[in-house]
Amino acid sequence: MNRLKMFFVAAAMLMAGNTMAQKSQTISSVEDTQARVVDPFARAYVKPLTCELEVKTRVAKTYDFTLAEVQAMQGEGAALFDNLRSRAVFKLAEDNNADVIVAATFYIKGNTSEGFHVTVKGFAADFVKWGSATKDDYQWIFQDGTQSTADVQTGAAKAAIKTTTRR
């Protein structure tokens, strides 16, 4: 009988402990706000910016890219060679304190199991004489068949420029 009483007391204590554990709650606090706007997309029209290139000197250098560097470039085939060329041009511009390498040419030798040697040659140049485009510049810009970053997003950039030139 004592064993039976002990069993019921032990069972009651376990149930009471379990019930207390289930009553514990995690309290969270949340704040929320809402703002109303008429148009979330602000439009700004900027005059094109033009500059000139000042060519400093002819430069050339060979860069060695280890297997680890090649693997970090994450590319295969043409994408890998594009990454190698981009990295070599960046390093050459950095080494020569230049803004850009004009007319770069490349010689690439190596393989994906050992690494690559990339020789890059070109002309180190800096951007100079920055200024807002003039009406003469607009004609030259519109004759250019390439797309700028603004044109890729929308065709509104050229329309905005044309509108400002009519004033």
C-alpha positions as CSV (number, residue, x, y, z in Angstrom):
1,M,0.0,0.0,0.0
2,N,2.9,2.3,0.8
3,R,4.4,1.6,-2.6
4,L,1.1,2.5,-4.2
5,K,0.9,5.8,-2.3
6,M,4.5,6.5,-3.2
7,F,3.7,5.8,-6.9
8,F,0.7,8.2,-6.9
9,V,2.7,10.9,-5.1
10,A,5.5,10.6,-7.5
11,A,3.1,10.6,-10.5
12,A,1.3,13.7,-9.1
13,M,4.6,15.5,-8.7
14,L,5.6,14.7,-12.3
15,M,2.3,15.9,-13.6
16,A,2.5,19.1,-11.5
17,G,6.0,19.8,-12.8
18,N,4.9,19.1,-16.4
19,T,1.9,21.4,-16.0
20,M,4.1,24.2,-14.6
21,A,6.6,23.8,-17.4
22,Q,3.8,24.0,-20.0
23,K,2.6,27.3,-18.5
24,S,5.9,29.1,-19.1
25,Q,5.6,31.4,-22.0
26,T,8.0,33.4,-24.1
27,I,6.9,37.0,-24.5
28,S,7.9,38.9,-27.6
29,S,7.6,42.6,-28.3
30,V,6.9,43.8,-31.8
31,E,6.7,47.3,-33.2
32,D,5.2,48.2,-36.6
33,T,4.8,51.3,-38.6
34,Q,3.5,52.3,-42.0
35,A,4.1,55.3,-44.1
36,R,2.1,56.3,-47.1
37,V,3.7,57.8,-50.1
38,V,2.2,58.8,-53.4
39,D,5.0,57.4,-55.5
40,P,7.8,55.4,-54.1
41,F,10.0,55.9,-57.2
42,A,11.6,59.4,-57.2
43,R,12.7,60.5,-60.6
44,A,15.7,62.7,-61.1
45,Y,17.1,63.8,-64.4
46,V,20.8,64.4,-64.6
47,K,22.7,66.1,-67.4
48,P,25.3,63.7,-69.0
49,L,28.8,64.1,-67.6
50,T,31.6,64.1,-70.0
51,C,35.4,64.0,-69.6
52,E,38.6,63.5,-71.6
53,L,41.2,60.8,-71.3
54,E,44.8,61.8,-70.8
55,V,47.0,59.0,-71.9
56,K,50.1,58.7,-69.7
57,T,52.3,55.9,-71.0
58,R,52.4,52.5,-72.6
59,V,52.3,49.7,-70.0
60,A,52.7,46.0,-70.0
61,K,53.0,43.3,-67.3
62,T,52.5,39.6,-66.8
63,Y,50.4,38.4,-63.9
64,D,50.5,34.9,-62.5
65,F,47.2,33.5,-61.2
66,T,47.5,30.5,-58.9
67,L,45.1,27.5,-58.9
68,A,43.4,28.9,-55.8
69,E,42.9,32.3,-57.5
70,V,41.5,30.7,-60.7
71,Q,39.1,28.6,-58.6
72,A,37.9,31.7,-56.8
73,M,37.1,33.4,-60.1
74,Q,34.2,31.0,-60.6
75,G,34.0,30.6,-64.3
76,E,34.5,28.1,-67.0
77,G,35.5,28.6,-70.6
78,A,34.9,32.1,-71.9
79,A,33.7,33.3,-68.5
80,L,36.9,32.3,-66.9
81,F,39.0,34.1,-69.6
82,D,36.8,37.2,-69.2
83,N,37.5,37.1,-65.4
84,L,41.2,36.6,-66.0
85,R,41.3,39.6,-68.4
86,S,39.3,41.8,-66.1
87,R,41.5,41.0,-63.1
88,A,44.7,41.6,-65.1
89,V,43.5,45.0,-66.4
90,F,42.5,46.0,-62.8
91,K,45.9,45.0,-61.5
92,L,47.7,46.8,-64.3
93,A,45.7,50.0,-63.7
94,E,46.3,49.7,-60.0
95,D,50.0,49.2,-60.4
96,N,50.3,52.2,-62.7
97,N,47.9,54.5,-60.7
98,A,45.7,54.9,-63.7
99,D,41.9,55.3,-64.0
100,V,41.7,53.0,-67.1
101,I,43.8,50.9,-69.5
102,V,43.1,51.9,-73.1
103,A,43.3,49.4,-76.0
104,A,44.3,46.5,-73.8
105,T,45.6,43.3,-75.5
106,F,46.1,40.0,-73.8
107,Y,48.2,36.8,-74.0
108,I,46.9,34.0,-71.7
109,K,48.8,30.8,-71.1
110,G,48.1,28.0,-68.6
111,N,45.5,25.5,-67.5
112,T,42.8,25.0,-64.8
113,S,44.9,22.5,-62.9
114,E,48.0,24.7,-62.4
115,G,47.0,28.3,-63.0
116,F,47.4,31.0,-65.7
117,H,50.0,33.6,-66.8
118,V,48.2,36.6,-68.2
119,T,50.2,39.2,-70.1
120,V,48.3,42.5,-70.6
121,K,49.5,45.5,-72.7
122,G,47.9,48.8,-73.2
123,F,48.0,52.5,-72.4
124,A,47.5,53.9,-68.9
125,A,45.2,56.9,-68.9
126,D,43.4,59.1,-66.4
127,F,40.0,60.8,-66.7
128,V,40.5,64.7,-66.9
129,K,38.4,67.8,-67.6
130,W,35.1,66.6,-66.1
131,G,32.0,68.7,-66.9
132,S,28.4,68.7,-67.9
133,A,27.7,67.9,-71.5
134,T,27.1,70.7,-73.9
135,K,24.7,70.8,-76.8
136,D,27.5,69.7,-79.2
137,D,28.2,66.7,-76.9
138,Y,24.5,65.7,-77.0
139,Q,24.7,65.2,-80.8
140,W,27.8,63.1,-80.4
141,I,26.2,61.0,-77.5
142,F,23.0,60.3,-79.6
143,Q,25.1,59.1,-82.5
144,D,26.8,56.5,-80.3
145,G,25.1,53.2,-80.9
146,T,26.1,51.7,-77.5
147,Q,23.9,51.8,-74.4
148,S,24.7,53.6,-71.2
149,T,23.7,52.2,-67.8
150,A,20.8,54.8,-67.8
151,D,19.6,53.6,-71.2
152,V,19.6,50.0,-70.2
153,Q,17.2,50.7,-67.4
154,T,14.8,52.8,-69.4
155,G,14.7,54.8,-72.6
156,A,13.7,57.8,-70.6
157,A,17.3,59.1,-70.3
158,K,17.6,60.2,-73.9
159,A,14.1,61.6,-73.9
160,A,14.9,63.7,-70.8
161,I,18.1,65.0,-72.5
162,K,16.3,65.9,-75.7
163,T,13.7,67.8,-73.6
164,T,16.4,69.8,-71.9
165,T,18.2,70.7,-75.1
166,R,15.0,72.3,-76.6
167,R,14.8,75.0,-74.0
